[in-house]
Amino acid sequence: MADNPLFLFLTMTEKFSDHLRATGAYPQKFVLSPSLHDRYLRDVKLVSQSVGKPIDPGLHMGIRIEIDAASAGVMVAPDGTEVLLLG
């Protein structure tokens, strides 16, 4: 992942879209480590600047984001299944 701008934001969007297409259901949440959350905030700032309006950094496409130091960065499905975002 290195420091590619928007990589995390776009990966989260892709995982969300794949999940929605496959199940027809929204995930419960995203869980990010503090360092991933910092990258996400950087990405949100870039997207907000490019679209010319603020984006809520507490939600990704309407799905809440939690921060957990023990998390590797996951999307949590409605049944609790965790999908690794990176790796």
Contacts in CASP RR format, 6 or more apart in sequence:
PFRMAT RR
TARGET T0000
AUTHOR 0000-0000-0000
METHOD contacts of the structure
MODEL  1
MADNPLFLFLTMTEKFSDHLRATGAYPQKFVLSPSLHDRYLRDVKLVSQS
VGKPIDPGLHMGIRIEIDAASAGVMVAPDGTEVLLLG
1 7 0 8 1.000
1 8 0 8 1.000
1 86 0 8 1.000
3 39 0 8 1.000
5 42 0 8 1.000
5 43 0 8 1.000
5 46 0 8 1.000
6 43 0 8 1.000
6 46 0 8 1.000
6 47 0 8 1.000
7 43 0 8 1.000
8 36 0 8 1.000
8 39 0 8 1.000
8 40 0 8 1.000
8 43 0 8 1.000
8 85 0 8 1.000
8 86 0 8 1.000
9 40 0 8 1.000
9 43 0 8 1.000
9 44 0 8 1.000
9 46 0 8 1.000
9 47 0 8 1.000
9 60 0 8 1.000
11 85 0 8 1.000
11 86 0 8 1.000
12 30 0 8 1.000
12 40 0 8 1.000
12 60 0 8 1.000
12 61 0 8 1.000
12 75 0 8 1.000
12 85 0 8 1.000
13 60 0 8 1.000
13 61 0 8 1.000
15 75 0 8 1.000
15 83 0 8 1.000
15 85 0 8 1.000
16 26 0 8 1.000
16 27 0 8 1.000
16 60 0 8 1.000
16 61 0 8 1.000
16 63 0 8 1.000
16 75 0 8 1.000
19 25 0 8 1.000
19 27 0 8 1.000
19 75 0 8 1.000
19 77 0 8 1.000
19 83 0 8 1.000
20 26 0 8 1.000
23 77 0 8 1.000
23 78 0 8 1.000
25 77 0 8 1.000
25 78 0 8 1.000
26 62 0 8 1.000
26 63 0 8 1.000
26 78 0 8 1.000
27 63 0 8 1.000
27 75 0 8 1.000
27 76 0 8 1.000
27 77 0 8 1.000
27 78 0 8 1.000
27 83 0 8 1.000
28 63 0 8 1.000
28 76 0 8 1.000
28 77 0 8 1.000
28 78 0 8 1.000
28 80 0 8 1.000
29 63 0 8 1.000
29 64 0 8 1.000
29 65 0 8 1.000
29 66 0 8 1.000
29 75 0 8 1.000
29 76 0 8 1.000
30 60 0 8 1.000
30 63 0 8 1.000
30 64 0 8 1.000
30 65 0 8 1.000
30 66 0 8 1.000
30 73 0 8 1.000
30 74 0 8 1.000
30 75 0 8 1.000
30 76 0 8 1.000
30 85 0 8 1.000
31 65 0 8 1.000
31 66 0 8 1.000
31 67 0 8 1.000
31 68 0 8 1.000
31 71 0 8 1.000
31 73 0 8 1.000
31 74 0 8 1.000
31 76 0 8 1.000
31 82 0 8 1.000
32 40 0 8 1.000
32 65 0 8 1.000
32 66 0 8 1.000
32 67 0 8 1.000
32 68 0 8 1.000
32 71 0 8 1.000
32 73 0 8 1.000
32 85 0 8 1.000
33 67 0 8 1.000
33 68 0 8 1.000
33 69 0 8 1.000
33 70 0 8 1.000
33 71 0 8 1.000
33 72 0 8 1.000
33 73 0 8 1.000
34 67 0 8 1.000
34 69 0 8 1.000
36 71 0 8 1.000
36 73 0 8 1.000
36 85 0 8 1.000
36 86 0 8 1.000
37 65 0 8 1.000
37 67 0 8 1.000
40 57 0 8 1.000
40 60 0 8 1.000
40 65 0 8 1.000
41 57 0 8 1.000
44 55 0 8 1.000
44 57 0 8 1.000
47 55 0 8 1.000
48 54 0 8 1.000
48 55 0 8 1.000
56 62 0 8 1.000
57 65 0 8 1.000
58 64 0 8 1.000
58 65 0 8 1.000
59 65 0 8 1.000
63 75 0 8 1.000
72 84 0 8 1.000
72 85 0 8 1.000
72 86 0 8 1.000
73 84 0 8 1.000
73 85 0 8 1.000
73 86 0 8 1.000
74 82 0 8 1.000
74 83 0 8 1.000
74 84 0 8 1.000
74 85 0 8 1.000
75 82 0 8 1.000
75 83 0 8 1.000
75 85 0 8 1.000
76 82 0 8 1.000
76 83 0 8 1.000
77 83 0 8 1.000
END
